Amino acid sequence: MQGKAENKAAMRRNLGLSSADDQRPVVGCITRLVPQKGVHLIKHTIYRTLEMGGQFELLGSCPVPHIQREFEDIANQFQNHEHIRLILKYDESLSHANYAASDMFIIPSIFEPCGLTQVSHLLHMLIHEF
């Protein structure tokens, strides 16, 4: 877990998230925003993370127009929020930074046929339950 604090501080700085409480947990999500990936659960987690005192960072692209609009609305709602950041595109380098900085990750997929996301989490030392 060496470097976690530095990675988290860098991510917060790069995304404009508050670093006033460096013990505040960061919940990450990297996904395609499609029904298979449980978008309703992602939306719920954004609000629940805020209620529970955490920070949430989403990195996701969406090929479905109505889902894209829903997440654009949420992104606009939290545009200047100090604890929520939604990035509605895929960026490889940012995904690695997100894995390295997050304390927790959500994988709300309805089904996940390959499991590549879980392997990436293990490589970045994120612990999770199946």
C-alpha positions in Angstrom: 0.0 0.0 0.0 3.1 2.2 -0.2 2.3 5.5 -2.0 -1.5 5.4 -1.4 -1.5 8.7 0.4 0.6 10.4 -2.3 -1.6 9.0 -5.1 -4.8 10.1 -3.3 -3.4 13.6 -2.8 -2.4 13.8 -6.4 -5.8 12.6 -7.7 -7.6 15.1 -5.4 -5.4 17.9 -6.7 -5.8 17.0 -10.3 -9.6 16.6 -10.1 -10.2 19.6 -7.8 -11.5 17.5 -4.9 -11.0 18.7 -1.3 -8.0 17.4 0.5 -9.0 19.1 3.8 -9.6 15.7 5.4 -7.0 13.3 4.1 -8.7 10.4 5.9 -11.9 10.8 4.0 -12.3 7.7 1.9 -12.4 7.8 -1.9 -14.8 5.6 -3.7 -14.0 5.0 -7.4 -15.8 3.6 -10.4 -14.5 3.0 -13.9 -17.0 1.6 -16.3 -19.0 1.9 -19.4 -22.3 3.5 -18.4 -24.7 0.9 -19.9 -27.6 -1.0 -18.2 -25.4 -4.2 -17.9 -23.1 -2.3 -15.6 -25.8 -1.4 -13.1 -26.1 2.4 -13.8 -28.9 2.7 -11.3 -26.6 1.4 -8.6 -23.9 3.8 -9.6 -26.2 6.8 -9.3 -27.3 5.5 -5.8 -23.7 5.1 -4.8 -22.8 8.7 -5.7 -25.4 10.1 -3.3 -24.8 7.5 -0.6 -21.1 8.1 -0.6 -21.8 11.8 -0.1 -24.2 11.0 2.7 -21.6 8.8 4.4 -18.9 11.4 4.2 -16.8 10.0 1.4 -15.6 11.3 -2.0 -16.7 9.7 -5.2 -14.9 9.7 -8.6 -16.5 8.2 -11.7 -14.6 7.7 -15.0 -17.1 6.4 -17.5 -18.2 6.6 -21.1 -21.7 6.0 -22.4 -22.9 5.0 -25.8 -26.6 5.2 -24.7 -27.9 8.7 -25.2 -30.5 8.8 -22.5 -28.1 7.4 -19.9 -25.4 9.9 -21.1 -27.9 12.7 -20.5 -28.7 11.4 -17.0 -25.1 11.4 -16.0 -24.4 14.8 -17.6 -27.2 16.1 -15.4 -25.6 14.6 -12.3 -22.2 15.9 -13.4 -23.6 19.4 -13.8 -25.3 19.1 -10.4 -22.0 18.3 -8.7 -19.8 20.4 -11.1 -18.2 22.5 -8.3 -18.7 20.1 -5.5 -15.6 19.4 -3.4 -16.3 15.7 -2.9 -17.9 14.4 -6.2 -16.3 14.3 -9.6 -17.8 12.7 -12.7 -15.7 12.4 -15.8 -17.8 11.2 -18.7 -15.2 9.8 -20.9 -12.5 7.1 -20.8 -8.9 8.1 -20.2 -6.4 5.3 -19.7 -3.9 7.3 -17.6 -6.6 8.7 -15.4 -8.0 5.1 -14.9 -4.6 4.0 -13.5 -4.5 7.1 -11.2 -8.0 6.3 -10.1 -7.1 2.7 -9.2 -4.0 3.8 -7.4 -5.8 6.5 -5.3 -9.2 4.9 -4.5 -9.8 3.3 -1.1 -12.8 1.4 -2.4 -14.2 0.6 -5.8 -17.7 -0.3 -6.9 -18.4 -2.9 -9.5 -22.2 -3.0 -9.6 -22.4 -5.0 -12.8 -25.6 -7.0 -13.3 -23.2 -9.6 -14.9 -19.5 -9.4 -15.6 -18.5 -12.2 -18.1 -14.8 -11.6 -18.2 -13.8 -10.2 -14.8 -11.1 -7.9 -16.1 -12.2 -5.2 -13.7 -11.6 -7.5 -10.7 -8.2 -8.4 -12.0 -7.3 -4.7 -12.4 -8.4 -4.1 -8.8 -6.2 -6.9 -7.5 -3.2 -5.6 -9.4 -3.7 -2.2 -7.7 -4.2 -3.7 -4.3 -7.9 -2.9 -3.9 -9.5 -5.5 -1.7 -13.1 -6.6 -2.5 -15.6 -9.3 -1.9 -17.2 -11.5 -4.6 
